Amino acid sequence: MSVWLNWMRLKMRLEMAKAEDIPTAFSEALVEIGARYSGVVVLNADLADSCKTEAFCDAFPERAFDLGVAEQSLPTFAAGLALVGKIPVYNTFAVFAVHRGYDMIRQSVAYNRANVKIIGHAAGQSMGYAGPSHHTLEDLAAMRALPNMVILCPSDAEETRQMVWWMVEYDGPVYMRLTRASGPPFHPPDYEFKLGYTECLFDGSDVSVYATGDLVRLALQVQEYYKTEGVSVQVVNVPTLKPLPPEEILRHASKTYAAITIEDHNVIGGLGSAVAEIYAEHMQKPLKRLGIRDTFTESDDCDVLRETYGISLDSAIEAIHTLLDNHLE
């Protein structure tokens, strides 16, 4: 009964809440925190409008710098500012934020544990028709491999706002992965983001669904579908990709006999890999990963691309049915 009541409360809140988008929540929080902390400096690479950092630039022009189309300079410029006491927040599309300057991120930011905040905008397949050159399917894998790097992936507007505040107040390098997504926030105002913690949105005893970013909404759709199928689905939001303490996954995994992961990223190196590593080392239970199957994608609407590449309700249902069939054999 408690699971049903939790779902009804969440459903009512979603229906009543006004849709909010993640980029706008980031922009508003950045301006608010800029007013609180004078050391916050925002760097752009010719994409202030697309990254919605123009509001900060207008409010604090003396603390905003546009480097133009020079993404490889962002990490070194930011590291220099951090090493003299500033709190630089650098912004560009995720594919450029990570891959154009990866060597500089490693050498200048991560190695020095410089207090740099890297914001990867329009991550995953958010860029849609811009095509595979702008789709970011490898960033989590690349950044997870860097020592000292914290990785955050907010699921809705409220979580985004809280992460921005946490990120700026944390002393050390952070990568925040933002998707272009909107919808009613499912986190109440009293929600409190905590680094390294996972969030069980719905408890369950059959199958765990681990999701990150805006795809947590898809996980909630999976749970709603199975309500009438007699299958108890546990939904877990994973907002911190690194650090991800094993005990945070194991406390959910112990309740179910199988799991799936959902992410808009290559199945190699992202959320699926992080969860699979913990399952393999600590608890040998069936696990299926939903994500990009180690391929480059194409140009189309983001929702169409996700459907095409197996990140959909139908794909999740098929994966869970397979796990259920194997369990019953």
N, C-alpha and C positions, 0 to 999 in steps of 0.2 A: 504493500500500500504506500509506503514512504517513497519508493521509486516513482510510482505513478503520480503522487502528489508533487514531487520535485519536478517532474516533466511538465505537469499542468501549470505550475507556477512559472517555469521558464518560458513555456509557450505563450502564456498570457503576457509576460513581460516583453517578449519579442514582438507580439502583435500590437502592443500599445506603444512601444518605443519608436522614436523617429530614427530613420536610417541615418547612419553616420559613416563617413569613409575614413579609412586608416590614414591616408596622406594628410587630410585636413586636421585630424586629431594630432598628428605629429607636428604640423605647422603651428597650431595653436599652443601646444605645450612648449614648443621651442621658444616662442615669444614670451610666454609666461616665465619660463626659467631664465631667459635672458635678462628679464627685469630684476630677478632675484640675485643672479650671479654675474657680476660685471666681468669676470674672467672668461665667460663663454664667447667664443669666436666662431663664426660660421664661414665655411669655405664652400664655394661652388665651382663647377666646371662648365660654365655656359648653359646651365640647365636650372637656374633658380626658379623659373616659372613652372617647369615640369615637376620639380621636386617640392614645390610649394614652400620655398624658403624666402620668397620675396617679402613676406610679411616681416620676417626678422630683419632683412636687409633694410627695409623702410624704417623700422623702429630703431635700429641701431646701426646706421650706415658706417660709423667709425669702427665697427667690429665685424664687418662683412667684407669678404674678398672674393672676387671672381677671377679664377686663373685661366679662364677661357678653355679651349679644347686642349687641355694639358693634364689629363687625368693622372698620368704617371708622376706629376709633380705634387699631387694632393698629399700622399703619405709623407713625403720628406718635408714639405712646407708645414704640414700639421705637426709632425714630430718636433720640428724646431720650435714651434710655438709652445708645444706641451713642455718641452725641456726648459723653457724660461717661465713656466708657471701658468700659462694660459690653458683653457679647456677647449681645444678645437673640435668642431663637429663638421666633418666634411661629407659632401653630398653629391651624388651623381647616380646614374642608373647602375643597378647592382652589377651588371656584366662588366662595366667599366671600373666601378669602385673597387672590385676585387681583382679582376684578371689583368687589367692594364698596368696596375702598379703592384703586382703581387711580390716581386722581389723587394721593392721598397717597403712594402708592409712588413715583410719578414725581417729585413735588416734594420730599418729605422724605427718601426713601431713595436713589433712583437719582441724583438731581441732586447730593445731598450726598456721594455714595458712602459712605453711612453703613454701618457694619458690622452690618447686620441680616440675619438668616437667616429667610427666609419658607418655611414648610412647608405645601404644599398637599396635604392628605390626601384620600383617596378620590377620586382624580382620574379623568378619563375617564368611563366609564360604571359605575364601581365602585359607585355608590350604587343602581344597579339600579332597584328599585321606587319609589324616591323621585322618579323622573321627571326630565324635562328641566330643571326648575328647579335640580336638584342635580347634573346631569351637567356635567362640565367639559370642553368641547370646543374652547375658544378660548384657554386660558391660555398655551400655548406661543407662540402668535402674538402675544399681547399683551406678554408678557414679553421675547420676542426683540427687540421694537422699542425696548426701553429701553436706552440707553447705560449702561455699567458693570455690567449685570446678568449674573451667571453663572447658567446653568440646568443642573440635574442631574436625571437620571432613572434611578434604579437598577433593575436587572433581577432581582435576587434578594436574599436576606437578607445574604449576605456582602458584596456590593457596597454595600448600604445601610449596613451598619456602617462600612465604610471611608469612605463619602461623608460620614457624620455627622462623623467625626473630621477629615477634610480641610476640610469646610465651616466648622467652628468655629475651626480654626487659620488659615484664610484671612482676610485683612483686606479686607473689602468685601462688598457685598450679594450674596446668593445666594438663588435660588429652587429648592427641591427638590420635585419632583413625585412623590408617592407614590400607588401604587394599592393597593387591597385585594386582594392576591394571595398565594398560598402555593404551596409546592412545594419539592422537594429543591434545595438550592443547587447550581448547576453551576460556581460558582467555587471553586477550592481555597483553603485557608487562606493559601497563599503568593501569591495574586493581589494585585496592587497597583494600586489605582485611581490614574490620573494625569489631571489636568485636560486636556481638549482632545484626548485620545487616543481612538481607536476600537479595538475589539478584534475581531480575526478569529478566530472560534471554529472555522470550517472554511474551508479554502482551496478555490477552485473556479475553473473556466475558462470556464463558459458564462454563468451568471446570478448576479448579486450580490443578496442579500437583506439590506437594512438594516432593523434593528428597534431599538426602544427600550423601556425599561420591561419589564414582565412579558411583553410580546409577543415578546421574544427567544425564549421557549419555543416560540411558534408558528413562528418562523423555523427553529428546530431540527427541528420536525416536518416542515417543508417539505423540509429537507435530507434527512431520513430517507426520506421518500416517494420522492424522486428518485434515491435510491441504486440502486434496481432499475429505473429508467427510462433509465439511460444518460446522464443529464444531470448535469453537474458544477455543483453549487450552492455558492456561497460565502456564508457566514453572518457578518454583521458586527453586533456590538453597538455601539450609539452611546449611551454613557452621558452624554456632555456635549453638550447641544443648543446651548450658547453658552458659551465660544467653540467654534466648529467649524472649524478651519483647513482650507482647501481641500485641502491636500496629504494630510490624513488620509483624505479620501474618494477622492482621485485615485489613491492607491497601491492601493486595492482596485479601483476602476473600470477601471484600466488592464489588469486581468487578465481581464475579462469583457466581453461585447459588449452586455449589457443588464442592467437592474436593476429590483427592486421595493422599495418602502418599506412598512413596516407600523407603524401607530400607532393608539392609541385617542384620536383627536383629529381635528378638522376637517382635511381634506386641504390646506386653505389655511393657510399660516403655520407649520406644525409641522415635524416631521422631513422629510416629503415635500417641502415647499417648500425647506427648507435644503439637502437633497441635490440637488433639481432646479436650484436656483440655481447650485450648483457645476458640475453637469453642463453646464448651458446656457452658462456662461461659459468653461469650460475644456475640455470634452469632450462633443461632441454624439453621445450614444448613447441608445438607447431607454430610457425609464423609466416605470413605472406606479406610482401611489401608492394604497395601500390605507389607507382611513380613512373618516371620516364625510364624506359627499359634500355638504358645505355645507348641512346641514339640522339642525333640532332633532330629538331622538330621542323616545322614549316610555318608559313604565314597564314594566319586566320584569326578569328575572334578567340579570345582566351578561353571562353567556355567551350567553344567547339574543339579547340586543341586539347583541352583536358579530357573531353569525352573521347576524342580520337585516340589519345595515348593512355587510356585506361585509368583516368582519375575521375571517376564518376560513381553515382549511386549504383548503377547496374554492375560495374566492375567490383565494387565492394560487396554487393550481394552475392555475386558469383564466387568471389574469394571465400566468403564466409560459408556458403553452401558446400564448397569443396572441403573446407575444414570440418564442417559438421558431418558430411558423408564419411570422411576418413575416420572420424571419431566413433561413428556408429558401427563401422565394419568390425 
